[in-house]
Amino acid sequence: MRWPIPAILLAALFVSAPLSAKEELVTLPKRDTVQLTIYNSVDLTLVRETRELTFKKGNNRLQFSWANTLIDPTSVEFRAITQPDKLEVLDTSYPAESHQMLIWTISAEEAVSAKVEISYFTSGISWSAEYHGMLANDEASMTLTAYVTVHNRSGEDYENASVRLVVGSIHIVEEIARLAGGASAQQKGEAQRGMREAAKSSDGKKDIVKEGLSEYYIYTVEGQETVPNQWAKRLESFVQAGVPVRTVYTYDAQKYGAVLTKLLTFKNDEAHKLGKEPLPSGVVRLYRQFADNRLGYVGAVATDYIAKKDEIKVNAGPDQEVSLKHTRRMLKKDNLTFSWSGNRQYLAGWDTMETFNLEVRNFRSRPYEFEINLSFNGDFTFTSEVASTKIDYRTQRFNLVIPAGAKQELTYSVRTRFGTNVRNK
């Protein structure tokens, strides 16, 4: 019979006696629990397995094998969770005839049963996240479903595993990854200790951890799933109905071109029935279902790590039921300044005065928000009878709410200074 790998075998042996064909090896029961904490950025996963073991009084030999897997043998650790005062690891040996196993000698003060944890790092496991939003007919809310897909190429099956994702960065880990093969054994050990401590310190916590240059969050996927080797397994992380969605028609020529673009927005906060924790980076896709049960694709956006209170904006493209006309009504030069170069006079400074008209129409059956972003270059002054907001040194924004079937017109002027007239050099 072929045992799964890695296999842990318990033998009732004498103190340091080598294994022999006459000695009976007893296979352990299956893992009670398996926890995978996946560090995508450095292709490492911390595996923590627990089992109930029975120890005889005296010395016990425990064998751990990692053949045909990507387990790092230098990272394997044994720890007694219960009865720690009655169990002691006397030594760890690596049989000369094998480079694929180690043997622990465990001393027991008396015959006991104990829960033990065996932990190690393996490569070949990664994750990706995605979010599917099913919009209501009025697009004012949605049901948001989050998925995490775990890709397992580690050489080992993990049955009924709980999965955790490291979101953000742990400084020492990222530094070791940068050094790659040039990292020393000591540096590697420090990184692994840091990763183990990060995993322990985040148990049961829901907030981001900030320690020096480290800033990370460990996201726990709900439930348990078997993740077979050479498989990609999609896990449902959560489902939240009734998430409020805003539709904001946005004009921003720098980002979306010179058209009104329909943006569907929501926030990772409690007001949107989310916000209990940060969310992993991934792709957000929105859909809507029509009366004949056809599923329509609305739009998608790839997001970075989604912190609490972050806003997600999904571009649904142009919409024929709204329109914007942007017309320049006037252009002139004034405040002309002349200078001399030798016997020649030239124009050294001037201003341009421009006046524009905006006409925004909403042909839809309910009011909508409109966000008009206007960008300018150089030293300029912006004026308008309608209130606007200065977003940065080059952008002014109008925020409008236009009733169903209505339009709004507004006029603004821009004075731009050139040459010696420029004030902000």
Residue, then its C-alpha position, 0 to 999 in steps of 0.5 A: m500500500r502506498w502512503p501519502i507524502p509527506a508521511i509521518l511514522l511513529a516507531a517504538l524504538f530504543v534510544s538511538a537505535p537505527l531503524s531496521a527491518k525488524e522494527e514495526l512502524v505504525t502509521l499515524p492517523k490522518r491530519d486533524t487540521v491543516q492550515l495554509t498561510i500563503y505568501n504570494s509575493v515570495d512563493l512560500t506557504l506556511v503549513r501547520e498540521t495537527r495530529e493526535l499521537t500516542f507516545k510510549k514511556g521513554n524514547n520514541r522515533l518519529q519519521f518525516s518524509w518530503a519526497n516528491t514535494l517542494i517542502d523546505p526540509t530545513s524549515v520543518e518543526f515539531r511542537a507539542i500543543t498538549q502535554p508539552d511538559k511531558l514531551e521533549v525533542l532530544d535530537t533531529s537526525y537525517p539518515a545518511e542513506s536518504h535525503q528525503m526524510l528526518i527522524w525526531t527522537i521524542s522523550a516521553e516521561e510517561a505513556v501519553s496521548a498528545k496533540v502535536e503540530i508539525s509545521y514547515f514551508t513549501s513552495g508551489i502554492s499561490w492564490s488569486a482573488e475575484y469578486h462577482g457582483m450581480l446588480a439589481n434591476d435598478e443598479a442601485s444594489m448588488t449581491l457581491t460574491a468573493y472567490v479565492t482560487v488556490h493553485n497547488r503545484s507543491g507535490e502534496d495534497y492538503e485535505n480539509a485545509s483552512v486557507r489564509l492569504v497574506v495581504g501586504s508585505i512583511h519587510i524582512v520577508e520581502e528583503i530576503a526575496r530581493l536577495a534571492g539566492g544570495a541570502s544566508a542561512q541565518q537571514k533565511g531563518e530570520a525571515q521564516r521566524g518572522m513569517r511564523e510570528a506574523a501568522k501567530s500574531s494574526d490569529g483571530k485578528k481582523d485589523i491590519v498589522k503595522e510593525g516597523l516597515s512591515e504592513y500586512y493583513i492575514y485574510t482567512v477564507e471561510g470554511q475548509e476545502t481539500v486542495p489536491n496537488q496539481w489542481a486549482k481549487r476555487l473557494e467561495s470566501f463570502v456572499q453579501a446581498g444588498v450592497p449599495v451601488r452608486t452610478v456616477y457619470t464621469y467626464d475625465a478626458q485624461k482617464y476615459g477619453a472625451v466622453l461621459t463614462k458610466l462608473l458603478t461605485f461601492k465602498n469597502d465599509e459598513a455602510h455598504k455591508l462590507g468593511k469588516e476587514p481589508l480584502p485581497s487584490g483581485v478582479v471585480r466583475l459586475y453583471r446584471q440579469f435581464a427579464d428573460n434570464r440572460l446574463g449581461y456583462v457590465g464591466a470589470v476592474a483589477t484592484d490592488y489590496i482593498a483597505k477598509k473604506d476604499e472605494i471601488k469604481v467599475n467602468a461600465g463604458p459610455d451610455q447613450e442615455v446621457s450626453l455632454k456637449h463641451t463648447r468653447r465660446m470665446l478665445k482672446k489674448d490680453n495683458l500683452t507684455f513686450s520686450w526688446s532684443g537689440n533693435r527688435q521688439y518681441l512679445a514676452g508675456w501674454d494671457t489667454m482668456e477662454t470661455f466654455n459652455l457645458e451642457v449635460r443631459n440625463f435622458r434616464s428615468r431617475p436622477y443621476e450624479f455627474e462628475i465633470n473633471l477638467s484639466f488644464n496646463g500652466d499657470f491658470t485661474f478658473t472661474s465659474e458661477v457654479a461651485s467647483t472643487k480644485i482636486d489638484y494643481r491642474t484639475q477642477r471638478f463639478n459635481l452635479v445631480i441632474p433630475a430625470g429627463a432634464k439638462q443643466e448648462l453651465t459656463y466657466s472661464v480660464r485665464t492662462r498666463f504665458g511667458t513673463n506673465v507666469r506667476n508660479k515658476 
